[in-house]
Amino acid sequence: KPLGFARRLGVNPLAVGGTAEVTIRSAFVLLNNVDVDDINITAKSKIRNLRWRKGFFGQDLENGDFTLDISKTGMVLDGRALLGGAAARLRWDETFGDKVKVRRRTRLEARHRRI
């Protein structure tokens, strides 16, 4: 199903916007019967002006500049944005697979102005 990958990660594709430059690499042996497990595929993206309504920690994310690296074993989203109006640096590490000790790690660094 299109965009099913995002939904499995808890991301509503309709709540996300921005522009991306994506490089996809794949490697496999040229045989008649290639198993999907024998295909190595990676994607590297530069995401600009990322917007995500109710994104990280239920806060709106705006003006995001991120890199996104995806492989068969996991993904890393790393960059800066406004989160709930505060300047923030965010990192999201996701490990794919059925038997993983730690599936998701997120890191947030933010500064909020005092009122």
C-alpha positions in Angstrom: 0.0 0.0 0.0 1.5 3.4 -0.9 2.9 5.3 2.0 2.3 2.3 4.3 6.0 2.6 5.4 5.3 6.0 7.0 2.2 4.8 8.7 4.0 1.9 10.3 6.4 4.4 11.8 3.5 6.4 13.3 3.7 9.2 10.7 0.5 10.4 9.0 1.6 11.2 5.4 -1.2 13.8 5.1 0.3 15.8 8.0 3.8 16.1 6.4 5.1 18.4 3.8 8.3 19.8 2.3 10.8 19.2 -0.5 13.3 16.4 -0.8 16.3 15.5 -2.9 16.6 11.7 -2.9 19.4 9.3 -4.0 18.5 5.7 -4.2 21.1 3.0 -4.6 20.5 -0.7 -5.2 22.8 -3.7 -5.8 21.8 -7.2 -6.7 23.1 -10.2 -8.6 21.6 -10.5 -12.1 19.9 -13.9 -11.9 16.5 -15.2 -13.0 15.4 -15.7 -9.5 16.5 -12.9 -7.2 15.1 -13.1 -3.7 14.1 -9.7 -2.1 16.5 -10.5 0.8 19.4 -10.5 -1.7 18.7 -7.0 -2.9 20.7 -4.3 -1.1 18.9 -0.9 -1.3 19.6 2.4 0.4 18.1 5.9 0.2 19.7 9.2 1.2 17.6 12.3 1.3 18.1 16.0 2.0 14.7 17.4 3.2 14.1 21.1 3.2 11.2 23.1 4.7 9.8 20.1 6.4 6.5 20.6 8.0 4.8 18.0 10.2 1.6 18.7 12.1 1.5 17.1 15.5 4.9 15.5 14.7 7.6 14.9 17.3 6.1 14.7 20.8 2.7 15.9 19.5 4.2 19.4 18.6 4.0 21.1 15.2 7.4 21.0 13.4 8.1 23.8 10.9 11.0 25.1 8.8 12.9 21.8 9.0 16.2 21.0 7.3 17.0 17.3 7.7 18.9 14.4 6.3 17.2 11.0 6.1 19.2 7.8 5.6 17.3 4.6 5.0 18.6 1.0 4.6 17.2 -2.5 5.0 18.2 -2.4 8.7 17.0 1.0 9.8 16.8 4.8 9.3 18.2 8.0 10.7 16.4 11.3 10.5 18.7 14.2 11.7 18.4 18.0 11.5 17.0 21.2 12.8 13.6 22.8 12.9 11.2 24.8 14.9 9.3 22.5 17.2 6.3 24.0 19.0 7.8 27.4 18.1 11.2 26.6 19.7 14.5 26.1 17.8 15.4 22.5 18.1 17.8 19.8 16.9 16.2 16.4 16.4 17.5 12.9 15.7 15.4 9.8 15.2 17.0 6.4 14.9 14.8 3.5 13.9 15.9 -0.1 13.7 13.9 -2.4 11.5 13.4 -6.1 12.0 11.4 -8.5 14.2 13.9 -9.1 16.9 15.6 -5.9 17.9 16.5 -4.8 21.5 15.9 -1.1 20.9 13.5 -0.2 18.0 13.5 3.6 18.4 15.7 6.3 19.9 14.9 10.0 19.7 17.1 12.9 20.8 15.8 16.4 21.2 17.8 19.5 22.0 15.8 22.8 22.2 16.0 26.2 23.7 12.9 28.1 24.5 12.8 31.8 25.3 11.8 32.8 28.8 8.6 34.9 29.1 
